[in-house]
Amino acid sequence: MSVWFVLPIIFLCALFLTAKLRSYALSHSLIDVPNDRSSHLIPTPRGGGVAIVVSFLLFLPFLSFENTLPWGHTVGFLGAGAGIAILGFLDDHGHIAARWRLLGHFSAACWAMYWVAGLPVLSIFGLHVDLGIFGYVVAALYLVWMLNLYNFMDGIDGIASIEAVTVCLGAALLYWIGGFYGLIWAPLLLAFAVFGFLYWNFPPARIFMGDAGSGFLGIILGIFSLEAASVQSDFFWAWLILLGVFIVDATVTLIRRLFRGEKVYEAHRSHAYQFASRQLGKHRPVSLAIGAINILWLLPLAFCVIAGYLDGIVALLIAYVPLIILAIKYKAGMSESR
């Protein structure tokens, strides 16, 4: 009962902190000014994602005090999440060379794997696959890709917030259905923290998330998936399905830009969701459509995996094929001139 009581508090904390961060950004000229690679037209304060970070990490230890989250997991989330948020905050306020950012990303991934979980034994077409030591390498690459792709996908109003809320609530529902009640609370805390920020970030956004918030969400969601997979391997496929829109758009865009010989670390506007928002002339329908896809398409497929109706890989393919078609339809990774 006491954990339920925390949820509205964390929402109000994020809501209040975002308002304060917006005032701080305005008074210190921390503004995203539109340029030829932006998806917005109005100068907008940035860095509001810090409210999500502070609200989530501040209340997370409460779960350990209530014996619903192991203290080791709390230490893993705190260290990895805070490290990535600080790195993103510094990058928001200046510039950190890519090699140092990447070193920080892998350091956070290793910290998370030490305290929470690496890549578990996975069930693939009924076979149990254990990658051993190599599994930790795969898990580290996965976490680093997750935090970077989330940063890439935070390009229009509300999109990263709506993704985080719907995915976390969907995962919590799957945990409840499967009887894994101990896993429910951390995603719920994160969802309510993002809800508080979303009030200010909903299209048209009054403040942007910034690298501190987007990178933090990416690595925390990635850790959630490894944590759940260590309890039951099918949850790993369920999380990959729930995160399908972001994973597919970011990955298809990256691959097509690589084939064109572009510098993939440079800013661009060639994600499918960015083409879609320009085609519609608005951010709101695209962000809401992604939320609807998560709830109406991806969540039922993830449920089929947890309930044993579909093999994880089969469900993943069923989920991703239409998303890949959509990404190609909306020119993911293509030059804007086309």
KEDRENGU-568211 format. One record per residue (C-alpha): x, y, z; residue number from 1. Coordinates in nm, 4 decimals. Example, Ala and Ser with C-alpha at 12.3 -4.5 7.8 and 13.67 -1.06 7.14 Angstrom:
% KEDRENGU-568211
<ronu u="1.2300" v="-0.4500" w="0.7800" fivo="1"/>
<ronu u="1.3670" v="-0.1060" w="0.7140" fivo="2"/>
This chain:
% KEDRENGU-568211
<ronu u="0.0000" v="0.0000" w="0.0000" fivo="1"/>
<ronu u="0.2826" v="0.2394" w="0.0865" fivo="2"/>
<ronu u="0.4421" v="0.1882" w="-0.2560" fivo="3"/>
<ronu u="0.1177" v="0.2937" w="-0.4247" fivo="4"/>
<ronu u="0.1268" v="0.6089" w="-0.2145" fivo="5"/>
<ronu u="0.4661" v="0.7016" w="-0.3648" fivo="6"/>
<ronu u="0.3416" v="0.7073" w="-0.7260" fivo="7"/>
<ronu u="0.1466" v="1.0371" w="-0.7096" fivo="8"/>
<ronu u="0.4317" v="1.1890" w="-0.5088" fivo="9"/>
<ronu u="0.6887" v="1.1040" w="-0.7761" fivo="10"/>
<ronu u="0.4524" v="1.2474" w="-1.0400" fivo="11"/>
<ronu u="0.4212" v="1.5759" w="-0.8507" fivo="12"/>
<ronu u="0.7970" v="1.5833" w="-0.7890" fivo="13"/>
<ronu u="0.8728" v="1.5521" w="-1.1617" fivo="14"/>
<ronu u="0.6000" v="1.8032" w="-1.2475" fivo="15"/>
<ronu u="0.7395" v="2.0622" w="-1.0051" fivo="16"/>
<ronu u="1.1053" v="2.0025" w="-1.0938" fivo="17"/>
<ronu u="1.0358" v="2.0358" w="-1.4673" fivo="18"/>
<ronu u="0.8740" v="2.3748" w="-1.4039" fivo="19"/>
<ronu u="1.1809" v="2.4859" w="-1.2074" fivo="20"/>
<ronu u="1.4181" v="2.3549" w="-1.4745" fivo="21"/>
<ronu u="1.2231" v="2.5415" w="-1.7396" fivo="22"/>
<ronu u="1.2640" v="2.8660" w="-1.5469" fivo="23"/>
<ronu u="1.6344" v="2.7915" w="-1.4991" fivo="24"/>
<ronu u="1.6840" v="2.7189" w="-1.8704" fivo="25"/>
<ronu u="1.5062" v="3.0395" w="-1.9712" fivo="26"/>
<ronu u="1.7081" v="3.2524" w="-1.7285" fivo="27"/>
<ronu u="2.0404" v="3.0962" w="-1.8353" fivo="28"/>
<ronu u="1.9668" v="3.0893" w="-2.2107" fivo="29"/>
<ronu u="1.9729" v="2.7086" w="-2.2323" fivo="30"/>
<ronu u="1.7597" v="2.7163" w="-2.5416" fivo="31"/>
<ronu u="1.7408" v="2.4907" w="-2.8456" fivo="32"/>
<ronu u="1.7361" v="2.7348" w="-3.1348" fivo="33"/>
<ronu u="1.5938" v="2.5845" w="-3.4569" fivo="34"/>
<ronu u="1.8370" v="2.5161" w="-3.7403" fivo="35"/>
<ronu u="1.8295" v="2.3229" w="-4.0673" fivo="36"/>
<ronu u="1.8614" v="1.9923" w="-3.8782" fivo="37"/>
<ronu u="1.5904" v="2.0635" w="-3.6216" fivo="38"/>
<ronu u="1.2370" v="1.9284" w="-3.6156" fivo="39"/>
<ronu u="1.0998" v="2.2282" w="-3.4250" fivo="40"/>
<ronu u="1.0376" v="2.5858" w="-3.5348" fivo="41"/>
<ronu u="1.0248" v="2.7749" w="-3.2034" fivo="42"/>
<ronu u="1.3220" v="2.8276" w="-2.9664" fivo="43"/>
<ronu u="1.2530" v="2.5985" w="-2.6696" fivo="44"/>
<ronu u="1.4249" v="2.5424" w="-2.3321" fivo="45"/>
<ronu u="1.6081" v="2.2132" w="-2.2938" fivo="46"/>
<ronu u="1.7291" v="1.9912" w="-2.0110" fivo="47"/>
<ronu u="1.3925" v="1.9065" w="-1.8576" fivo="48"/>
<ronu u="1.4748" v="1.5367" w="-1.8498" fivo="49"/>
<ronu u="1.6805" v="1.6011" w="-1.5363" fivo="50"/>
<ronu u="1.3456" v="1.6121" w="-1.3528" fivo="51"/>
<ronu u="1.2821" v="1.2498" w="-1.4556" fivo="52"/>
<ronu u="1.6285" v="1.1454" w="-1.3410" fivo="53"/>
<ronu u="1.6072" v="1.3137" w="-1.0007" fivo="54"/>
<ronu u="1.2500" v="1.2016" w="-0.9307" fivo="55"/>
<ronu u="1.3140" v="0.8366" w="-1.0222" fivo="56"/>
<ronu u="1.6508" v="0.7993" w="-0.8497" fivo="57"/>
<ronu u="1.5331" v="0.9865" w="-0.5396" fivo="58"/>
<ronu u="1.2434" v="0.7485" w="-0.4759" fivo="59"/>
<ronu u="1.3982" v="0.4246" w="-0.6082" fivo="60"/>
<ronu u="1.5676" v="0.3333" w="-0.2751" fivo="61"/>
<ronu u="1.2202" v="0.3344" w="-0.1189" fivo="62"/>
<ronu u="1.1522" v="0.0098" w="-0.3082" fivo="63"/>
<ronu u="1.4498" v="-0.1532" w="-0.1384" fivo="64"/>
<ronu u="1.3375" v="-0.0288" w="0.2033" fivo="65"/>
<ronu u="1.0017" v="-0.1935" w="0.1260" fivo="66"/>
<ronu u="1.1809" v="-0.5161" w="0.0181" fivo="67"/>
<ronu u="1.0365" v="-0.5023" w="-0.3345" fivo="68"/>
<ronu u="1.3716" v="-0.4388" w="-0.5075" fivo="69"/>
<ronu u="1.7105" v="-0.5903" w="-0.4075" fivo="70"/>
<ronu u="1.9578" v="-0.3315" w="-0.2792" fivo="71"/>
<ronu u="2.2119" v="-0.4478" w="-0.5364" fivo="72"/>
<ronu u="1.9696" v="-0.3624" w="-0.8154" fivo="73"/>
<ronu u="1.9089" v="-0.0199" w="-0.6630" fivo="74"/>
<ronu u="2.2850" v="0.0433" w="-0.6571" fivo="75"/>
<ronu u="2.3049" v="-0.0677" w="-1.0213" fivo="76"/>
<ronu u="2.0260" v="0.1628" w="-1.1330" fivo="77"/>
<ronu u="2.1591" v="0.4558" w="-0.9288" fivo="78"/>
<ronu u="2.5165" v="0.4268" w="-1.0550" fivo="79"/>
<ronu u="2.4416" v="0.3649" w="-1.4227" fivo="80"/>
<ronu u="2.1502" v="0.6082" w="-1.4407" fivo="81"/>
<ronu u="2.3224" v="0.8925" w="-1.2558" fivo="82"/>
<ronu u="2.6428" v="0.8461" w="-1.4556" fivo="83"/>
<ronu u="2.4657" v="0.8662" w="-1.7899" fivo="84"/>
<ronu u="2.2510" v="1.1595" w="-1.6756" fivo="85"/>
<ronu u="2.5545" v="1.3581" w="-1.5574" fivo="86"/>
<ronu u="2.7367" v="1.2847" w="-1.8825" fivo="87"/>
<ronu u="2.4327" v="1.3971" w="-2.0819" fivo="88"/>
<ronu u="2.3896" v="1.7076" w="-1.8641" fivo="89"/>
<ronu u="2.7495" v="1.8117" w="-1.9272" fivo="90"/>
<ronu u="2.7063" v="1.7481" w="-2.2987" fivo="91"/>
<ronu u="2.3867" v="1.9568" w="-2.2967" fivo="92"/>
<ronu u="2.5816" v="2.2463" w="-2.1445" fivo="93"/>
<ronu u="2.8848" v="2.2191" w="-2.3701" fivo="94"/>
<ronu u="3.0415" v="1.9437" w="-2.5751" fivo="95"/>
<ronu u="3.2078" v="1.6158" w="-2.4775" fivo="96"/>
<ronu u="3.4126" v="1.4325" w="-2.7395" fivo="97"/>
<ronu u="3.2446" v="1.1205" w="-2.8773" fivo="98"/>
<ronu u="3.5204" v="0.8882" w="-2.7496" fivo="99"/>
<ronu u="3.4730" v="1.0081" w="-2.3911" fivo="100"/>
<ronu u="3.0970" v="0.9776" w="-2.4151" fivo="101"/>
<ronu u="3.1353" v="0.6228" w="-2.5453" fivo="102"/>
<ronu u="3.3740" v="0.5360" w="-2.2619" fivo="103"/>
<ronu u="3.1175" v="0.6676" w="-2.0144" fivo="104"/>
<ronu u="2.8414" v="0.4678" w="-2.1830" fivo="105"/>
<ronu u="3.0307" v="0.1394" w="-2.1609" fivo="106"/>
<ronu u="3.1357" v="0.2112" w="-1.8023" fivo="107"/>
<ronu u="2.7702" v="0.2594" w="-1.7060" fivo="108"/>
<ronu u="2.6737" v="-0.0595" w="-1.8904" fivo="109"/>
<ronu u="2.9402" v="-0.2611" w="-1.7059" fivo="110"/>
<ronu u="2.8293" v="-0.1159" w="-1.3722" fivo="111"/>
<ronu u="2.4688" v="-0.2145" w="-1.4445" fivo="112"/>
<ronu u="2.5630" v="-0.5682" w="-1.5472" fivo="113"/>
<ronu u="2.7721" v="-0.6174" w="-1.2328" fivo="114"/>
<ronu u="2.4914" v="-0.5168" w="-0.9966" fivo="115"/>
<ronu u="2.1757" v="-0.6144" w="-1.1855" fivo="116"/>
<ronu u="2.2154" v="-0.8650" w="-1.4687" fivo="117"/>
<ronu u="2.3990" v="-0.9514" w="-1.7859" fivo="118"/>
<ronu u="2.2549" v="-1.1394" w="-2.0803" fivo="119"/>
<ronu u="2.0791" v="-1.4507" w="-1.9422" fivo="120"/>
<ronu u="2.0267" v="-1.7884" w="-2.1058" fivo="121"/>
<ronu u="1.7787" v="-1.7227" w="-2.3857" fivo="122"/>
<ronu u="1.5122" v="-1.9497" w="-2.5281" fivo="123"/>
<ronu u="1.5331" v="-1.9461" w="-2.9095" fivo="124"/>
<ronu u="1.2907" v="-2.1751" w="-3.0947" fivo="125"/>
<ronu u="1.2751" v="-2.3940" w="-2.7862" fivo="126"/>
<ronu u="1.6545" v="-2.4180" w="-2.7517" fivo="127"/>
<ronu u="1.8318" v="-2.2704" w="-2.4496" fivo="128"/>
<ronu u="2.1252" v="-2.0588" w="-2.5678" fivo="129"/>
<ronu u="2.3952" v="-1.9574" w="-2.3199" fivo="130"/>
<ronu u="2.6565" v="-1.7210" w="-2.4642" fivo="131"/>
<ronu u="2.8714" v="-1.7374" w="-2.1515" fivo="132"/>
<ronu u="3.1320" v="-1.4617" w="-2.1208" fivo="133"/>
<ronu u="3.0472" v="-1.3386" w="-2.4713" fivo="134"/>
<ronu u="2.6963" v="-1.2728" w="-2.3421" fivo="135"/>
<ronu u="2.8327" v="-0.9887" w="-2.1292" fivo="136"/>
<ronu u="2.9860" v="-0.8300" w="-2.4387" fivo="137"/>
<ronu u="2.6528" v="-0.8584" w="-2.6185" fivo="138"/>
<ronu u="2.4701" v="-0.7152" w="-2.3157" fivo="139"/>
<ronu u="2.7100" v="-0.4187" w="-2.2949" fivo="140"/>
<ronu u="2.6675" v="-0.3418" w="-2.6648" fivo="141"/>
<ronu u="2.2907" v="-0.3750" w="-2.6236" fivo="142"/>
<ronu u="2.2765" v="-0.1266" w="-2.3337" fivo="143"/>
<ronu u="2.4987" v="0.1249" w="-2.5135" fivo="144"/>
<ronu u="2.2868" v="0.0964" w="-2.8277" fivo="145"/>
<ronu u="1.9678" v="0.1370" w="-2.6243" fivo="146"/>
<ronu u="2.0803" v="0.4606" w="-2.4609" fivo="147"/>
<ronu u="2.2081" v="0.6027" w="-2.7896" fivo="148"/>
<ronu u="1.9049" v="0.5051" w="-2.9960" fivo="149"/>
<ronu u="1.6792" v="0.6629" w="-2.7340" fivo="150"/>
<ronu u="1.8788" v="0.9816" w="-2.7731" fivo="151"/>
<ronu u="1.8428" v="0.9590" w="-3.1522" fivo="152"/>
<ronu u="1.4671" v="0.9066" w="-3.1254" fivo="153"/>
<ronu u="1.4091" v="1.2055" w="-2.8971" fivo="154"/>
<ronu u="1.3574" v="1.4436" w="-3.1871" fivo="155"/>
<ronu u="0.9964" v="1.5635" w="-3.1783" fivo="156"/>
<ronu u="0.7650" v="1.6785" w="-2.9011" fivo="157"/>
<ronu u="0.6487" v="1.4101" w="-2.6604" fivo="158"/>
<ronu u="0.7814" v="1.1091" w="-2.8507" fivo="159"/>
<ronu u="1.0396" v="0.9849" w="-2.5984" fivo="160"/>
<ronu u="0.8067" v="1.0511" w="-2.3045" fivo="161"/>
<ronu u="0.5087" v="0.8702" w="-2.4581" fivo="162"/>
<ronu u="0.7328" v="0.5778" w="-2.5528" fivo="163"/>
<ronu u="0.8663" v="0.5439" w="-2.1985" fivo="164"/>
<ronu u="0.5229" v="0.5700" w="-2.0348" fivo="165"/>
<ronu u="0.3487" v="0.3183" w="-2.2613" fivo="166"/>
<ronu u="0.6368" v="0.0699" w="-2.2563" fivo="167"/>
<ronu u="0.6770" v="0.0835" w="-1.8764" fivo="168"/>
<ronu u="0.3037" v="0.0502" w="-1.8130" fivo="169"/>
<ronu u="0.2860" v="-0.2345" w="-2.0659" fivo="170"/>
<ronu u="0.5743" v="-0.4163" w="-1.8976" fivo="171"/>
<ronu u="0.4174" v="-0.3663" w="-1.5530" fivo="172"/>
<ronu u="0.0931" v="-0.5173" w="-1.6839" fivo="173"/>
<ronu u="0.2810" v="-0.8202" w="-1.8204" fivo="174"/>
<ronu u="0.4577" v="-0.8675" w="-1.4868" fivo="175"/>
<ronu u="0.1226" v="-0.8550" w="-1.3064" fivo="176"/>
<ronu u="-0.0367" v="-1.1041" w="-1.5452" fivo="177"/>
<ronu u="0.2619" v="-1.3373" w="-1.5124" fivo="178"/>
<ronu u="0.2654" v="-1.3124" w="-1.1331" fivo="179"/>
<ronu u="0.6082" v="-1.1449" w="-1.1125" fivo="180"/>
<ronu u="0.4930" v="-0.8770" w="-0.8719" fivo="181"/>
<ronu u="0.8384" v="-0.7760" w="-0.7510" fivo="182"/>
<ronu u="0.9300" v="-0.6499" w="-1.0990" fivo="183"/>
<ronu u="0.6289" v="-0.4195" w="-1.1305" fivo="184"/>
<ronu u="0.7314" v="-0.1279" w="-0.9147" fivo="185"/>
<ronu u="1.0477" v="0.0141" w="-1.0738" fivo="186"/>
<ronu u="0.8843" v="0.0554" w="-1.4201" fivo="187"/>
<ronu u="0.5793" v="0.2101" w="-1.2497" fivo="188"/>
<ronu u="0.8001" v="0.4615" w="-1.0687" fivo="189"/>
<ronu u="0.9669" v="0.5551" w="-1.3960" fivo="190"/>
<ronu u="0.6328" v="0.5846" w="-1.5775" fivo="191"/>
<ronu u="0.4972" v="0.8266" w="-1.3158" fivo="192"/>
<ronu u="0.8190" v="1.0306" w="-1.3193" fivo="193"/>
<ronu u="0.7916" v="1.0622" w="-1.6978" fivo="194"/>
<ronu u="0.4198" v="1.1486" w="-1.6634" fivo="195"/>
<ronu u="0.5145" v="1.4533" w="-1.4579" fivo="196"/>
<ronu u="0.7597" v="1.5662" w="-1.7246" fivo="197"/>
<ronu u="0.5181" v="1.4865" w="-2.0076" fivo="198"/>
<ronu u="0.2818" v="1.7597" w="-1.8874" fivo="199"/>
<ronu u="0.5454" v="2.0106" w="-2.0023" fivo="200"/>
<ronu u="0.6732" v="1.8081" w="-2.2982" fivo="201"/>
<ronu u="0.3407" v="1.7151" w="-2.4607" fivo="202"/>
<ronu u="0.3110" v="1.8693" w="-2.8094" fivo="203"/>
<ronu u="0.3612" v="2.1588" w="-2.8431" fivo="204"/>
<ronu u="0.6462" v="2.1134" w="-2.5967" fivo="205"/>
<ronu u="0.7332" v="2.3881" w="-2.3491" fivo="206"/>
<ronu u="1.0648" v="2.2206" w="-2.2629" fivo="207"/>
<ronu u="1.2761" v="1.9475" w="-2.4227" fivo="208"/>
<ronu u="1.4176" v="1.6412" w="-2.2505" fivo="209"/>
<ronu u="1.7817" v="1.6867" w="-2.3479" fivo="210"/>
<ronu u="2.0574" v="1.4251" w="-2.3596" fivo="211"/>
<ronu u="2.0542" v="1.3833" w="-1.9806" fivo="212"/>
<ronu u="1.6951" v="1.2588" w="-1.9905" fivo="213"/>
<ronu u="1.6955" v="1.0602" w="-2.3136" fivo="214"/>
<ronu u="2.0189" v="0.8730" w="-2.2439" fivo="215"/>
<ronu u="1.8998" v="0.7998" w="-1.8915" fivo="216"/>
<ronu u="1.5705" v="0.6552" w="-2.0170" fivo="217"/>
<ronu u="1.7491" v="0.4447" w="-2.2776" fivo="218"/>
<ronu u="1.9863" v="0.2750" w="-2.0367" fivo="219"/>
<ronu u="1.7266" v="0.2317" w="-1.7594" fivo="220"/>
<ronu u="1.4817" v="0.0650" w="-1.9983" fivo="221"/>
<ronu u="1.7639" v="-0.1567" w="-2.1234" fivo="222"/>
<ronu u="1.8514" v="-0.2570" w="-1.7653" fivo="223"/>
<ronu u="1.4840" v="-0.3271" w="-1.6944" fivo="224"/>
<ronu u="1.4817" v="-0.5732" w="-1.9834" fivo="225"/>
<ronu u="1.7939" v="-0.7573" w="-1.8631" fivo="226"/>
<ronu u="1.6659" v="-0.7636" w="-1.5058" fivo="227"/>
<ronu u="1.3367" v="-0.9186" w="-1.6147" fivo="228"/>
<ronu u="1.5087" v="-1.1646" w="-1.8506" fivo="229"/>
<ronu u="1.7210" v="-1.2924" w="-1.5617" fivo="230"/>
<ronu u="1.3936" v="-1.3933" w="-1.3925" fivo="231"/>
<ronu u="1.2304" v="-1.5382" w="-1.7060" fivo="232"/>
<ronu u="1.4030" v="-1.5322" w="-2.0442" fivo="233"/>
<ronu u="1.0796" v="-1.4681" w="-2.2362" fivo="234"/>
<ronu u="1.0674" v="-1.1211" w="-2.0819" fivo="235"/>
<ronu u="1.3704" v="-1.0222" w="-2.2889" fivo="236"/>
<ronu u="1.1746" v="-1.0845" w="-2.6096" fivo="237"/>
<ronu u="0.8736" v="-0.9085" w="-2.4589" fivo="238"/>
<ronu u="1.0808" v="-0.5968" w="-2.3879" fivo="239"/>
<ronu u="1.2331" v="-0.5999" w="-2.7376" fivo="240"/>
<ronu u="0.8806" v="-0.6180" w="-2.8777" fivo="241"/>
<ronu u="0.7510" v="-0.3342" w="-2.6575" fivo="242"/>
<ronu u="1.0461" v="-0.1145" w="-2.7626" fivo="243"/>
<ronu u="1.0028" v="-0.2125" w="-3.1282" fivo="244"/>
<ronu u="0.9126" v="0.1279" w="-3.2741" fivo="245"/>
<ronu u="1.2261" v="0.2944" w="-3.1392" fivo="246"/>
<ronu u="1.4547" v="-0.0022" w="-3.2109" fivo="247"/>
<ronu u="1.3358" v="-0.0440" w="-3.5709" fivo="248"/>
<ronu u="1.3335" v="0.3235" w="-3.6685" fivo="249"/>
<ronu u="1.6763" v="0.3917" w="-3.5166" fivo="250"/>
<ronu u="1.8346" v="0.0745" w="-3.6559" fivo="251"/>
<ronu u="1.6938" v="0.1044" w="-4.0094" fivo="252"/>
<ronu u="1.7986" v="0.4701" w="-4.0172" fivo="253"/>
<ronu u="2.1502" v="0.3867" w="-3.8992" fivo="254"/>
<ronu u="2.1971" v="0.1051" w="-4.1509" fivo="255"/>
<ronu u="2.0766" v="0.3101" w="-4.4483" fivo="256"/>
<ronu u="2.2944" v="0.6079" w="-4.3505" fivo="257"/>
<ronu u="2.5952" v="0.3767" w="-4.3156" fivo="258"/>
<ronu u="2.5356" v="0.2377" w="-4.6639" fivo="259"/>
<ronu u="2.5296" v="0.5936" w="-4.7988" fivo="260"/>
<ronu u="2.8632" v="0.6634" w="-4.6338" fivo="261"/>
<ronu u="2.7305" v="0.9328" w="-4.3986" fivo="262"/>
<ronu u="2.8820" v="1.0150" w="-4.0601" fivo="263"/>
<ronu u="2.6274" v="0.8481" w="-3.8364" fivo="264"/>
<ronu u="2.7259" v="1.0505" w="-3.5290" fivo="265"/>
<ronu u="2.6286" v="1.3801" w="-3.6948" fivo="266"/>
<ronu u="2.2875" v="1.5358" w="-3.6288" fivo="267"/>
<ronu u="2.0255" v="1.4746" w="-3.8963" fivo="268"/>
<ronu u="1.6516" v="1.4672" w="-3.9617" fivo="269"/>
<ronu u="1.6216" v="1.1379" w="-4.1465" fivo="270"/>
<ronu u="1.4393" v="0.9142" w="-3.8991" fivo="271"/>
<ronu u="1.1015" v="0.7856" w="-4.0128" fivo="272"/>
<ronu u="0.9216" v="0.9707" w="-3.7351" fivo="273"/>
<ronu u="1.0860" v="1.2977" w="-3.8454" fivo="274"/>
<ronu u="0.9801" v="1.2507" w="-4.2066" fivo="275"/>
<ronu u="0.6284" v="1.1649" w="-4.0847" fivo="276"/>
<ronu u="0.6051" v="1.4760" w="-3.8658" fivo="277"/>
<ronu u="0.7176" v="1.7000" w="-4.1535" fivo="278"/>
<ronu u="0.4707" v="1.5326" w="-4.3886" fivo="279"/>
<ronu u="0.1853" v="1.5919" w="-4.1437" fivo="280"/>
<ronu u="0.3121" v="1.9321" w="-4.0366" fivo="281"/>
<ronu u="0.2608" v="1.8385" w="-3.6699" fivo="282"/>
<ronu u="0.4372" v="1.6414" w="-3.3969" fivo="283"/>
<ronu u="0.1337" v="1.5393" w="-3.1922" fivo="284"/>
<ronu u="-0.0243" v="1.2817" w="-3.4297" fivo="285"/>
<ronu u="0.3100" v="1.1045" w="-3.4787" fivo="286"/>
<ronu u="0.3874" v="1.0816" w="-3.1066" fivo="287"/>
<ronu u="0.0335" v="0.9667" w="-3.0267" fivo="288"/>
<ronu u="0.0427" v="0.7124" w="-3.3116" fivo="289"/>
<ronu u="0.3561" v="0.5578" w="-3.1615" fivo="290"/>
<ronu u="0.1795" v="0.5289" w="-2.8263" fivo="291"/>
<ronu u="-0.1156" v="0.3622" w="-2.9995" fivo="292"/>
<ronu u="0.1125" v="0.1148" w="-3.1818" fivo="293"/>
<ronu u="0.2743" v="0.0241" w="-2.8507" fivo="294"/>
<ronu u="-0.0596" v="-0.0416" w="-2.6820" fivo="295"/>
<ronu u="-0.2653" v="-0.1937" w="-2.9633" fivo="296"/>
<ronu u="-0.0028" v="-0.3880" w="-3.1599" fivo="297"/>
<ronu u="0.3133" v="-0.4515" w="-2.9615" fivo="298"/>
<ronu u="0.1692" v="-0.5126" w="-2.6147" fivo="299"/>
<ronu u="-0.0650" v="-0.7949" w="-2.7294" fivo="300"/>
<ronu u="0.2247" v="-0.9665" w="-2.9065" fivo="301"/>
<ronu u="0.4445" v="-0.9328" w="-2.5985" fivo="302"/>
<ronu u="0.1613" v="-1.0870" w="-2.3962" fivo="303"/>
<ronu u="0.1470" v="-1.3819" w="-2.6381" fivo="304"/>
<ronu u="0.5136" v="-1.4508" w="-2.5617" fivo="305"/>
<ronu u="0.4695" v="-1.4350" w="-2.1830" fivo="306"/>
<ronu u="0.1532" v="-1.6494" w="-2.2000" fivo="307"/>
<ronu u="0.3339" v="-1.9115" w="-2.4101" fivo="308"/>
<ronu u="0.1178" v="-1.8689" w="-2.7197" fivo="309"/>
<ronu u="0.4094" v="-1.7627" w="-2.9418" fivo="310"/>
<ronu u="0.7823" v="-1.8279" w="-2.9444" fivo="311"/>
<ronu u="0.9766" v="-1.5117" w="-2.8620" fivo="312"/>
<ronu u="1.1610" v="-1.4921" w="-3.1950" fivo="313"/>
<ronu u="0.8430" v="-1.5627" w="-3.3931" fivo="314"/>
<ronu u="0.6536" v="-1.2890" w="-3.2083" fivo="315"/>
<ronu u="0.9471" v="-1.0511" w="-3.2556" fivo="316"/>
<ronu u="0.9410" v="-1.1085" w="-3.6319" fivo="317"/>
<ronu u="0.5633" v="-1.0632" w="-3.6462" fivo="318"/>
<ronu u="0.5989" v="-0.7390" w="-3.4511" fivo="319"/>
<ronu u="0.8939" v="-0.5975" w="-3.6461" fivo="320"/>
<ronu u="0.8016" v="-0.6721" w="-4.0081" fivo="321"/>
<ronu u="0.5177" v="-0.4131" w="-4.0235" fivo="322"/>
<ronu u="0.7385" v="-0.1655" w="-3.8342" fivo="323"/>
<ronu u="1.0183" v="-0.2119" w="-4.0885" fivo="324"/>
<ronu u="0.7695" v="-0.1577" w="-4.3720" fivo="325"/>
<ronu u="0.6476" v="0.1612" w="-4.2003" fivo="326"/>
<ronu u="1.0043" v="0.2814" w="-4.1481" fivo="327"/>
<ronu u="1.0845" v="0.2301" w="-4.5160" fivo="328"/>
<ronu u="0.7531" v="0.3890" w="-4.6210" fivo="329"/>
<ronu u="0.8443" v="0.7002" w="-4.4231" fivo="330"/>
<ronu u="1.1976" v="0.7046" w="-4.5691" fivo="331"/>
<ronu u="1.3963" v="0.6176" w="-4.2573" fivo="332"/>
<ronu u="1.7610" v="0.6930" w="-4.3232" fivo="333"/>
<ronu u="1.7040" v="0.8483" w="-4.6640" fivo="334"/>
<ronu u="1.8391" v="1.1846" w="-4.7719" fivo="335"/>
<ronu u="1.5942" v="1.4691" w="-4.7107" fivo="336"/>
<ronu u="1.6253" v="1.5755" w="-5.0724" fivo="337"/>
<ronu u="1.4499" v="1.2516" w="-5.1657" fivo="338"/>
